[in-house]
Protein backbone atom coordinates (compact mmCIF):
# COMPACT_ATOMS: atom_id res chain seq x y z
CA UNK A 1 0.00 0.00 0.00
CA UNK A 2 1.39 3.38 -0.98
CA UNK A 3 1.74 6.07 1.64
CA UNK A 4 0.51 9.55 0.92
CA UNK A 5 3.08 12.27 0.69
CA UNK A 6 2.03 13.86 3.96
CA UNK A 7 4.49 12.69 6.59
CA UNK A 8 4.91 13.53 10.27
CA UNK A 9 7.50 15.96 11.51
CA UNK A 10 9.62 14.08 14.04
CA UNK A 11 11.16 17.05 15.81
CA UNK A 12 10.57 16.87 19.52
CA UNK A 13 9.25 13.30 19.60
CA UNK A 14 11.19 12.34 22.70
CA UNK A 15 9.40 13.09 25.99
CA UNK A 16 10.77 16.13 27.76
CA UNK A 17 11.53 15.94 31.47
CA UNK A 18 9.75 13.94 34.20
CA UNK A 19 6.30 14.79 32.86
CA UNK A 20 6.97 12.52 29.89
CA UNK A 21 7.71 9.44 31.97
CA UNK A 22 5.13 6.79 32.62
CA UNK A 23 4.09 5.05 35.79
CA UNK A 24 3.84 1.64 34.14
CA UNK A 25 0.21 1.20 35.07
CA UNK A 26 -2.74 -0.58 33.63
CA UNK A 27 -4.50 0.37 30.52
CA UNK A 28 -5.31 -0.86 27.10
CA UNK A 29 -6.31 1.90 24.72
CA UNK A 30 -6.16 1.39 20.98
CA UNK A 31 -4.00 3.96 19.24
CA UNK A 32 -5.81 5.31 16.20
CA UNK A 33 -3.67 5.18 13.11
CA UNK A 34 -4.75 6.57 9.76
CA UNK A 35 -2.98 5.02 6.79
CA UNK A 36 -0.55 7.45 5.24
CA UNK A 37 -1.17 10.37 7.58
CA UNK A 38 -0.17 10.30 11.25
CA UNK A 39 -0.17 13.26 13.59
CA UNK A 40 2.81 13.70 15.86
CA UNK A 41 2.86 16.88 17.84
CA UNK A 42 -0.07 18.10 15.77
CA UNK A 43 2.19 19.22 12.90
CA UNK A 44 2.16 17.78 9.37
CA UNK A 45 4.40 18.77 6.50
CA UNK A 46 4.68 17.75 2.87
CA UNK A 47 7.67 15.56 2.11
CA UNK A 48 8.71 13.83 -1.11
CA UNK A 49 8.00 10.10 -1.23
CA UNK A 50 11.38 9.03 -2.54
CA UNK A 51 13.19 5.99 -1.24
CA UNK A 52 16.20 6.07 1.01
CA UNK A 53 19.31 7.34 -0.68
CA UNK A 54 21.61 7.62 2.30
CA UNK A 55 22.37 5.13 5.05
CA UNK A 56 22.76 6.09 8.71
CA UNK A 57 26.26 6.06 10.17
CA UNK A 58 27.79 2.58 10.42
CA UNK A 59 29.66 3.18 13.68
CA UNK A 60 29.32 5.11 16.89
CA UNK A 61 26.63 5.20 19.62
CA UNK A 62 23.68 5.16 17.21
CA UNK A 63 25.05 2.15 15.34
CA UNK A 64 25.75 0.30 18.60
CA UNK A 65 22.20 0.90 19.78
CA UNK A 66 20.72 -0.09 16.41
CA UNK A 67 22.56 -3.40 16.48
CA UNK A 68 21.37 -4.00 20.05
CA UNK A 69 17.68 -3.16 19.65
CA UNK A 70 17.26 -5.15 16.43
CA UNK A 71 18.77 -8.18 18.21
CA UNK A 72 16.75 -7.60 21.38
CA UNK A 73 19.87 -6.88 23.43
CA UNK A 74 19.95 -4.13 26.12
CA UNK A 75 21.47 -0.86 24.94
CA UNK A 76 22.89 2.04 26.93
CA UNK A 77 20.45 4.91 27.38
CA UNK A 78 22.82 7.53 25.85
CA UNK A 79 23.26 5.27 22.82
CA UNK A 80 19.49 4.87 22.53
CA UNK A 81 19.00 8.62 22.51
CA UNK A 82 21.66 8.96 19.82
CA UNK A 83 19.90 6.27 17.78
CA UNK A 84 16.52 7.97 18.14
CA UNK A 85 17.88 11.33 17.07
CA UNK A 86 19.73 9.79 14.13
CA UNK A 87 16.72 7.85 12.82
CA UNK A 88 14.26 10.68 13.37
CA UNK A 89 16.45 12.71 11.02
CA UNK A 90 16.73 9.77 8.64
CA UNK A 91 12.99 9.20 8.23
CA UNK A 92 12.37 12.92 8.00
CA UNK A 93 14.70 13.07 5.03
CA UNK A 94 13.69 9.67 3.60
CA UNK A 95 10.10 8.97 4.69
CA UNK A 96 9.83 5.74 2.70
CA UNK A 97 12.81 4.08 4.38
CA UNK A 98 10.89 1.22 5.99
CA UNK A 99 13.91 -0.20 7.83
CA UNK A 100 14.73 3.11 9.52
CA UNK A 101 11.08 3.41 10.59
CA UNK A 102 11.24 -0.11 12.07
CA UNK A 103 14.52 0.50 13.89
CA UNK A 104 13.22 3.84 15.19
CA UNK A 105 10.10 2.08 16.51
CA UNK A 106 12.21 -0.58 18.23
CA UNK A 107 14.35 2.16 19.80
CA UNK A 108 11.24 3.92 21.12
CA UNK A 109 10.06 0.64 22.67
CA UNK A 110 13.37 0.07 24.42
CA UNK A 111 13.60 3.66 25.64
CA UNK A 112 10.07 3.53 27.00
CA UNK A 113 10.69 0.20 28.68
CA UNK A 114 13.97 1.28 30.26
CA UNK A 115 12.69 4.62 31.57
CA UNK A 116 9.01 3.74 32.24
CA UNK A 117 8.14 6.64 29.92
CA UNK A 118 4.98 5.39 28.23
CA UNK A 119 4.84 8.45 25.97
CA UNK A 120 7.33 6.58 23.77
CA UNK A 121 4.92 3.71 23.10
CA UNK A 122 2.41 5.52 20.83
CA UNK A 123 5.40 6.90 18.90
CA UNK A 124 6.76 3.39 18.61
CA UNK A 125 3.46 2.08 17.27
CA UNK A 126 3.22 4.87 14.72
CA UNK A 127 6.78 4.27 13.50
CA UNK A 128 6.35 0.49 13.29
CA UNK A 129 3.03 0.68 11.47
CA UNK A 130 4.48 3.25 9.08
CA UNK A 131 7.22 0.73 8.32
CA UNK A 132 4.59 -1.93 7.59
CA UNK A 133 2.57 0.46 5.45
CA UNK A 134 5.69 1.28 3.46
CA UNK A 135 6.59 -2.39 3.09
CA UNK A 136 3.59 -4.60 3.93
CA UNK A 137 5.32 -7.86 2.99
CA UNK A 138 8.71 -9.24 3.94
CA UNK A 139 9.19 -6.90 6.93
CA UNK A 140 10.03 -9.09 9.96
CA UNK A 141 11.84 -6.25 11.75
CA UNK A 142 8.59 -4.27 12.03
CA UNK A 143 6.64 -7.36 13.14
CA UNK A 144 9.20 -8.08 15.84
CA UNK A 145 9.05 -4.44 16.92
CA UNK A 146 5.28 -4.70 17.33
CA UNK A 147 5.71 -7.88 19.38
CA UNK A 148 8.25 -6.13 21.62
CA UNK A 149 5.90 -3.17 21.98
CA UNK A 150 2.97 -5.37 23.00
CA UNK A 151 5.11 -7.20 25.57
CA UNK A 152 6.35 -3.88 26.96
CA UNK A 153 2.71 -2.86 27.38
CA UNK A 154 2.04 -6.19 29.16
CA UNK A 155 -0.33 -7.14 26.34
CA UNK A 156 1.02 -10.65 25.97
CA UNK A 157 -1.75 -12.02 23.77
CA UNK A 158 -1.01 -9.38 21.14
CA UNK A 159 2.71 -9.89 21.61
CA UNK A 160 2.33 -13.57 20.90
CA UNK A 161 0.32 -12.83 17.75
CA UNK A 162 2.98 -10.52 16.30
CA UNK A 163 5.85 -12.85 17.26
CA UNK A 164 4.12 -15.76 15.55
CA UNK A 165 3.52 -13.60 12.46
CA UNK A 166 7.23 -12.77 12.37
CA UNK A 167 8.14 -16.46 12.63
CA UNK A 168 5.76 -17.41 9.83
CA UNK A 169 7.55 -14.91 7.65
CA UNK A 170 11.07 -15.91 8.71
CA UNK A 171 11.12 -19.22 10.65
CA UNK A 172 14.91 -19.23 10.99
CA UNK A 173 15.11 -15.67 12.31
CA UNK A 174 16.13 -16.25 15.93
CA UNK A 175 15.31 -12.76 17.23
CA UNK A 176 11.56 -13.46 17.21
CA UNK A 177 11.82 -16.38 19.63
CA UNK A 178 12.70 -14.40 22.81
CA UNK A 179 9.62 -12.25 22.15
CA UNK A 180 7.47 -15.36 21.76
CA UNK A 181 8.92 -16.85 24.97
CA UNK A 182 8.14 -13.69 26.94
CA UNK A 183 4.57 -13.48 25.66
CA UNK A 184 3.87 -17.19 26.30
CA UNK A 185 5.24 -16.88 29.84
CA UNK A 186 3.04 -13.84 30.43
CA UNK A 187 0.03 -15.88 29.35
CA UNK A 188 0.99 -18.75 31.65
CA UNK A 189 1.66 -21.08 28.71
CA UNK A 190 4.92 -22.48 30.04
CA UNK A 191 4.83 -25.51 27.75
CA UNK A 192 4.87 -23.19 24.72
CA UNK A 193 7.66 -21.05 26.21
CA UNK A 194 9.82 -24.15 26.77
CA UNK A 195 9.18 -25.32 23.21
CA UNK A 196 10.13 -21.90 21.85
CA UNK A 197 13.33 -21.93 23.92
CA UNK A 198 14.35 -25.28 22.45
CA UNK A 199 13.91 -23.90 18.93
CA UNK A 200 15.82 -20.74 19.85
CA UNK A 201 18.72 -22.75 21.23
CA UNK A 202 18.84 -24.69 17.97
CA UNK A 203 19.22 -21.45 15.99
CA UNK A 204 21.48 -19.23 18.07
CA UNK A 205 23.85 -19.10 21.02
CA UNK A 206 25.07 -16.21 23.11
CA UNK A 207 24.17 -14.03 26.08
CA UNK A 208 20.58 -13.15 25.01
CA UNK A 209 19.75 -16.83 24.60
CA UNK A 210 21.36 -17.69 27.93
CA UNK A 211 19.37 -14.95 29.66
CA UNK A 212 16.14 -16.13 28.06
CA UNK A 213 16.89 -19.69 29.12
CA UNK A 214 17.47 -18.50 32.69
CA UNK A 215 13.95 -17.13 32.96
CA UNK A 216 12.42 -20.31 31.49
CA UNK A 217 14.47 -22.42 33.90
CA UNK A 218 13.38 -20.25 36.83
CA UNK A 219 9.73 -20.53 35.88
CA UNK A 220 10.20 -24.29 35.73
CA UNK A 221 11.69 -24.40 39.23
CA UNK A 222 15.26 -25.07 38.08
CA UNK A 223 16.71 -22.35 40.26
CA UNK A 224 20.40 -23.34 40.16
CA UNK A 225 20.29 -23.76 36.39
CA UNK A 226 18.72 -20.33 36.04
CA UNK A 227 21.43 -18.65 38.11
CA UNK A 228 24.20 -20.48 36.24
CA UNK A 229 22.74 -19.50 32.86
CA UNK A 230 22.56 -15.83 33.84
CA UNK A 231 26.11 -15.92 35.17
CA UNK A 232 27.24 -17.26 31.80
CA UNK A 233 25.28 -14.52 30.02
CA UNK A 234 26.93 -11.80 32.10
CA UNK A 235 30.39 -13.27 31.57
CA UNK A 236 29.91 -13.45 27.79
CA UNK A 237 28.31 -10.02 27.36
CA UNK A 238 30.20 -7.73 25.01
CA UNK A 239 28.70 -4.35 26.01
CA UNK A 240 28.55 -2.75 29.48
CA UNK A 241 24.79 -2.12 29.39
CA UNK A 242 24.17 -5.73 28.39
CA UNK A 243 26.38 -7.12 31.16
CA UNK A 244 24.81 -4.81 33.73
CA UNK A 245 21.34 -6.00 32.73
CA UNK A 246 22.22 -9.66 33.25
CA UNK A 247 23.87 -8.86 36.59
CA UNK A 248 20.75 -7.01 37.72
CA UNK A 249 18.62 -9.99 36.74
CA UNK A 250 20.92 -12.26 38.73
CA UNK A 251 20.37 -9.94 41.68
CA UNK A 252 16.63 -10.38 41.28
CA UNK A 253 16.95 -14.16 41.36
CA UNK A 254 19.13 -13.93 44.46
CA UNK A 255 16.45 -11.78 46.08
CA UNK A 256 13.74 -14.29 45.23
CA UNK A 257 15.82 -16.90 47.05
CA UNK A 258 16.07 -14.68 50.13
CA UNK A 259 19.81 -13.98 49.76
CA UNK A 260 19.86 -10.31 50.77
CA UNK A 261 23.60 -9.80 50.76
CA UNK A 262 24.20 -11.61 47.48
CA UNK A 263 21.33 -9.73 45.85
CA UNK A 264 22.77 -6.42 46.99
CA UNK A 265 26.22 -7.32 45.63
CA UNK A 266 24.81 -8.08 42.18
CA UNK A 267 22.76 -4.90 42.09
CA UNK A 268 25.74 -2.80 43.15
CA UNK A 269 27.91 -4.44 40.49
CA UNK A 270 25.29 -3.70 37.83
CA UNK A 271 25.12 -0.04 38.87
CA UNK A 272 28.89 0.34 38.83
CA UNK A 273 28.91 -0.80 35.20
CA UNK A 274 25.79 1.12 34.11
CA UNK A 275 24.43 3.81 36.48
CA UNK A 276 21.29 4.01 34.32
CA UNK A 277 20.11 0.58 35.52
CA UNK A 278 17.22 2.05 37.50
CA UNK A 279 15.63 -1.34 38.04
CA UNK A 280 18.84 -2.39 39.81
CA UNK A 281 18.56 0.74 41.94
CA UNK A 282 15.07 -0.24 43.06
CA UNK A 283 16.32 -3.77 43.72
CA UNK A 284 19.11 -2.29 45.80
CA UNK A 285 16.47 -0.49 47.87
CA UNK A 286 14.61 -3.76 48.36
CA UNK A 287 17.74 -5.55 49.61
CA UNK A 288 18.81 -2.65 51.83
CA UNK A 289 15.38 -2.56 53.48
CA UNK A 290 15.60 -6.29 54.21
CA UNK A 291 19.03 -5.70 55.78
CA UNK A 292 17.56 -3.04 58.08
CA UNK A 293 19.36 -0.17 56.32
CA UNK A 294 16.17 1.82 55.96
CA UNK A 295 17.61 5.28 55.28
CA UNK A 296 19.74 3.96 52.41
CA UNK A 297 16.79 1.97 51.10
CA UNK A 298 14.58 5.04 51.00
CA UNK A 299 17.22 7.00 49.09
CA UNK A 300 17.64 4.20 46.55
CA UNK A 301 13.90 3.89 45.98
CA UNK A 302 13.40 7.64 45.65
CA UNK A 303 16.24 7.93 43.13
CA UNK A 304 14.90 5.00 41.11
CA UNK A 305 11.39 6.47 41.05
CA UNK A 306 12.67 9.87 39.96
CA UNK A 307 14.30 8.29 36.90
CA UNK A 308 11.95 5.36 36.21
CA UNK A 309 8.51 6.04 37.73
CA UNK A 310 7.33 2.45 37.70
CA UNK A 311 4.21 1.97 39.89
CA UNK A 312 5.68 -1.22 41.33
CA UNK A 313 8.43 0.87 42.89
CA UNK A 314 5.89 3.35 44.25
CA UNK A 315 3.96 0.50 45.86
CA UNK A 316 7.11 -0.99 47.40
CA UNK A 317 8.28 2.38 48.68
CA UNK A 318 4.85 3.14 50.12
CA UNK A 319 4.80 -0.14 52.00
CA UNK A 320 8.32 0.49 53.30
CA UNK A 321 7.16 3.86 54.63
CA UNK A 322 4.24 2.10 56.31
CA UNK A 323 6.52 -0.30 58.15
CA UNK A 324 8.52 2.71 59.37
CA UNK A 325 5.33 4.38 60.63
CA UNK A 326 5.45 7.24 58.10
CA UNK A 327 1.87 6.95 56.92
CA UNK A 328 1.68 10.34 55.19
CA UNK A 329 4.69 9.53 53.01
CA UNK A 330 3.16 6.15 52.19
CA UNK A 331 -0.09 7.77 51.10
CA UNK A 332 1.91 10.14 48.90
CA UNK A 333 3.40 7.16 47.07
CA UNK A 334 0.00 5.53 46.68
CA UNK A 335 -1.40 8.75 45.25
CA UNK A 336 1.53 8.83 42.83
CA UNK A 337 0.71 5.28 41.77
CA UNK A 338 -2.89 6.21 41.01
CA UNK A 339 -1.81 9.35 39.17
CA UNK A 340 0.50 7.32 36.97
CA UNK A 341 -2.35 4.94 36.26
CA UNK A 342 -4.45 7.81 34.97
CA UNK A 343 -1.74 9.55 32.94
CA UNK A 344 -0.51 6.32 31.38
CA UNK A 345 -3.88 5.06 30.14
CA UNK A 346 -3.60 6.57 26.68
CA UNK A 347 -0.30 4.79 26.05
CA UNK A 348 -1.99 1.40 26.12
CA UNK A 349 0.00 -0.10 29.00
CA UNK A 350 -1.79 -2.93 30.79
CA UNK A 351 -0.73 -2.88 34.43
CA UNK A 352 -3.97 -4.14 35.94
CA UNK A 353 -1.91 -6.69 37.86
CA UNK A 354 -0.04 -4.20 40.04
CA UNK A 355 -3.12 -1.99 40.30
CA UNK A 356 -5.26 -4.92 41.39
CA UNK A 357 -2.78 -5.92 44.10
CA UNK A 358 -2.62 -2.33 45.28
CA UNK A 359 -6.41 -2.02 45.49
CA UNK A 360 -6.71 -5.36 47.27
CA UNK A 361 -4.34 -4.33 50.06
CA UNK A 362 -4.67 -0.55 50.21
CA UNK A 363 -7.85 0.44 48.43
CA UNK A 364 -11.06 -1.25 47.33
CA UNK A 365 -10.90 -5.09 47.26
CA UNK A 366 -14.14 -5.34 45.28
CA UNK A 367 -12.66 -3.07 42.61
CA UNK A 368 -9.54 -5.25 42.64
CA UNK A 369 -11.65 -8.35 42.04
CA UNK A 370 -13.44 -6.71 39.12
CA UNK A 371 -10.21 -5.56 37.49
CA UNK A 372 -8.44 -8.86 37.97
CA UNK A 373 -11.35 -10.94 36.70
CA UNK A 374 -11.15 -8.95 33.46
CA UNK A 375 -7.38 -9.41 33.37
CA UNK A 376 -7.79 -13.16 33.89
CA UNK A 377 -10.17 -13.31 30.94
CA UNK A 378 -7.58 -11.49 28.78
CA UNK A 379 -4.42 -13.28 29.82
CA UNK A 380 -4.70 -16.02 32.44
CA UNK A 381 -1.12 -16.15 33.68
CA UNK A 382 0.09 -17.50 37.01
CA UNK A 383 0.71 -14.01 38.43
CA UNK A 384 -2.86 -13.04 37.59
CA UNK A 385 -4.21 -16.19 39.25
CA UNK A 386 -2.33 -15.30 42.43
CA UNK A 387 -3.46 -11.67 42.41
CA UNK A 388 -7.10 -12.57 41.73
CA UNK A 389 -7.07 -15.18 44.48
CA UNK A 390 -5.69 -12.62 46.92
CA UNK A 391 -8.22 -9.97 45.90
CA UNK A 392 -11.06 -12.47 46.40
CA UNK A 393 -9.65 -13.24 49.85
CA UNK A 394 -9.53 -9.56 50.74
CA UNK A 395 -13.14 -9.29 49.51
CA UNK A 396 -14.07 -12.20 51.85
CA UNK A 397 -14.71 -14.73 49.08
CA UNK A 398 -12.29 -17.33 50.34
CA UNK A 399 -13.78 -20.47 48.79
CA UNK A 400 -13.31 -19.07 45.29
CA UNK A 401 -10.02 -17.45 46.31
CA UNK A 402 -8.53 -20.83 47.18
CA UNK A 403 -9.17 -22.13 43.65
CA UNK A 404 -7.02 -19.39 42.13
CA UNK A 405 -4.37 -19.53 44.85
CA UNK A 406 -4.06 -23.27 44.30
CA UNK A 407 -3.65 -22.74 40.57
CA UNK A 408 -0.91 -20.17 41.15
CA UNK A 409 1.06 -22.53 43.40
CA UNK A 410 0.30 -25.87 41.74
CA UNK A 411 3.52 -26.93 40.03
CA UNK A 412 1.61 -28.98 37.47
CA UNK A 413 -0.25 -25.83 36.37
CA UNK A 414 2.18 -23.04 37.20
CA UNK A 415 5.18 -24.53 35.49
CA UNK A 416 7.17 -24.86 38.71
CA UNK A 417 7.23 -21.21 39.79
CA UNK A 418 8.26 -20.88 43.44
CA UNK A 419 7.17 -17.54 44.87
CA UNK A 420 7.14 -16.68 48.55
CA UNK A 421 4.32 -14.20 47.92
CA UNK A 422 2.12 -16.72 46.11
CA UNK A 423 2.61 -19.35 48.81
CA UNK A 424 1.93 -16.80 51.57
CA UNK A 425 -1.32 -15.78 49.90
CA UNK A 426 -2.43 -19.40 49.70
CA UNK A 427 -1.53 -20.01 53.35
CA UNK A 428 -3.56 -17.04 54.56
CA UNK A 429 -6.59 -18.11 52.51
CA UNK A 430 -6.34 -21.61 53.96
CA UNK A 431 -6.02 -20.21 57.47
CA UNK A 432 -9.20 -18.20 56.99
CA UNK A 433 -11.00 -21.34 55.78
CA UNK A 434 -9.89 -23.30 58.85
CA UNK A 435 -7.54 -25.53 56.87
CA UNK A 436 -4.89 -25.24 59.54
CA UNK A 437 -2.45 -27.95 58.47
CA UNK A 438 -1.96 -26.69 54.89
CA UNK A 439 -2.03 -23.10 56.14
CA UNK A 440 0.80 -23.87 58.56
CA UNK A 441 2.75 -25.64 55.82
CA UNK A 442 2.39 -22.84 53.28
CA UNK A 443 3.14 -19.98 55.66
CA UNK A 444 6.31 -21.79 56.72
CA UNK A 445 7.21 -22.43 53.08
CA UNK A 446 6.83 -18.76 52.19
CA UNK A 447 9.41 -17.86 54.83
CA UNK A 448 11.67 -20.69 53.73
CA UNK A 449 11.64 -19.46 50.12
CA UNK A 450 12.34 -15.85 51.12
CA UNK A 451 12.10 -14.70 54.76
CA UNK A 452 12.12 -11.05 53.58
CA UNK A 453 9.67 -11.21 50.65
CA UNK A 454 7.65 -8.21 51.93
CA UNK A 455 8.31 -5.69 54.71
CA UNK A 456 4.60 -5.90 55.56
CA UNK A 457 3.62 -9.50 54.87
CA UNK A 458 6.73 -11.41 56.00
CA UNK A 459 6.36 -10.24 59.65
CA UNK A 460 2.65 -11.09 59.42
CA UNK A 461 3.55 -14.58 58.17
CA UNK A 462 5.86 -15.12 61.15
CA UNK A 463 3.23 -13.91 63.61
CA UNK A 464 0.43 -16.04 62.15
CA UNK A 465 2.66 -19.10 61.91
CA UNK A 466 3.54 -18.75 65.58
CA UNK A 467 -0.14 -18.34 66.46
CA UNK A 468 -0.96 -21.58 64.65
CA UNK A 469 1.55 -23.38 66.83
CA UNK A 470 3.13 -26.74 66.24
CA UNK A 471 1.11 -29.43 64.47
CA UNK A 472 -0.47 -31.98 66.83
CA UNK A 473 1.69 -35.01 67.56
CA UNK A 474 -1.17 -37.36 66.77
CA UNK A 475 -4.72 -36.98 65.52
CA UNK A 476 -7.41 -36.37 68.17
CA UNK A 477 -9.31 -39.47 69.32
CA UNK A 478 -12.47 -40.38 67.50
CA UNK A 479 -15.71 -39.76 69.42
CA UNK A 480 -17.03 -42.94 71.06
CA UNK A 481 -20.67 -42.37 70.23
CA UNK A 482 -22.86 -40.09 68.22
CA UNK A 483 -25.95 -38.20 69.16
CA UNK A 484 -28.71 -39.29 66.76
CA UNK A 485 -30.52 -36.02 67.18
CA UNK A 486 -27.64 -34.13 65.54
CA UNK A 487 -28.08 -33.07 61.94
CA UNK A 488 -25.98 -35.16 59.59
CA UNK A 489 -22.67 -33.43 58.88
CA UNK A 490 -23.06 -30.96 61.74
CA UNK A 491 -19.79 -30.15 63.42
CA UNK A 492 -20.84 -28.27 66.53
CA UNK A 493 -23.70 -26.69 68.41
CA UNK A 494 -26.48 -24.94 66.51
CA UNK A 495 -25.24 -21.80 64.80
CA UNK A 496 -21.67 -23.04 64.33
CA UNK A 497 -20.59 -22.15 60.77
CA UNK A 498 -19.62 -25.12 58.64
CA UNK A 499 -16.27 -25.26 56.91
CA UNK A 500 -17.16 -25.93 53.25
CA UNK A 501 -13.73 -27.42 52.57
CA UNK A 502 -14.14 -29.92 55.44
CA UNK A 503 -17.75 -30.22 56.64
CA UNK A 504 -16.74 -32.39 59.58
CA UNK A 505 -14.67 -29.61 61.12
CA UNK A 506 -16.22 -26.35 62.33
CA UNK A 507 -15.13 -23.22 60.52
CA UNK A 508 -13.91 -20.46 62.76
CA UNK A 509 -16.17 -17.44 62.72
CA UNK A 510 -14.54 -14.78 60.55
CA UNK A 511 -12.98 -12.06 62.61
CA UNK A 512 -12.53 -8.53 61.25
CA UNK A 513 -9.55 -8.78 58.95
CA UNK A 514 -6.72 -6.36 59.74
CA UNK A 515 -5.49 -4.25 56.88
CA UNK A 516 -2.24 -5.74 55.56
CA UNK A 517 -0.44 -2.45 55.99
CA UNK A 518 -1.56 -2.07 59.63
CA UNK A 519 1.27 -2.62 62.10
CA UNK A 520 1.60 -6.34 62.65
CA UNK A 521 1.73 -7.74 66.17
CA UNK A 522 5.18 -8.28 67.53
CA UNK A 523 6.63 -10.90 65.23
CA UNK A 524 7.99 -14.16 66.47
CA UNK A 525 11.63 -14.94 65.69
CA UNK A 526 12.15 -15.98 62.09
CA UNK A 527 12.31 -19.75 61.61
CA UNK A 528 15.62 -21.28 60.62
CA UNK A 529 15.86 -21.70 56.87
CA UNK A 530 16.72 -24.99 55.31
CA UNK A 531 20.08 -25.03 53.60
CA UNK A 532 18.47 -26.25 50.38
CA UNK A 533 16.46 -23.89 48.21
Buried (B, 14 or more C-beta within 10 A) or exposed (E): EEBEBBBBBBEEBBBEEEEBBBBBBBBBBEBEBEEBEBEBEEEBEEBEBEEBEEEBEEEBBBBBBBBBBBBBBBBBBEBBBBBBBBBBBBBBBBBBBBBBBBBBBBBBBBBBBBBBBBBBBBBBBBBBBBBBBBBEEEBBBBBBBBBBBBBBBBBBEBBBBBBBBBBEBBEEBBBBBBBBBBBBBBBBBBEBBBBBBEBBBEBBEBBBBBBBBBBBBBBBBBBEBBBBBBBBBBEBBEBBBBBBBBBBBBBBBBBBBBBBEBBBBBBBBBBEBBEBBBBBBBBBBBBBBBBEBBEBBBBBBBBBBEBBBBBBBBBBBBBBBBBBEBEEBBBBBBEBBBBBBEBBBBBBBBBBBBBBBBBBBBBBBBBBBBBBBEBBEBBBBBBBBBBBBBBBBBBEBBEBBBEBBBBBBBEEBBBBBBBBBBBBBBBBBBBBBBBBEBBBBBBBBBBBBBBBBBBBBBBBBBBBBBEBEEEEEEEEEEEEEEEEEEEEEBBEEEEEEBBEBEEEBBBBEEEEEEEBBEEBBEBBEBBEBEEEB
